[in-house]
Amino acid sequence: GMVLDVQQELREAGTLRINYSSKREIPS
């Protein structure tokens, strides 16, 4: 996103990582 929204970007990135990790942990 924009330079002024760095913290927001990090929050979204962290959320994506958490969701991705959670999905990987769950055996489909």
Buried (B, 14 or more C-beta within 10 A) or exposed (E): EEEEEEEEEEEEEEEEEEEEEEEEEEEE
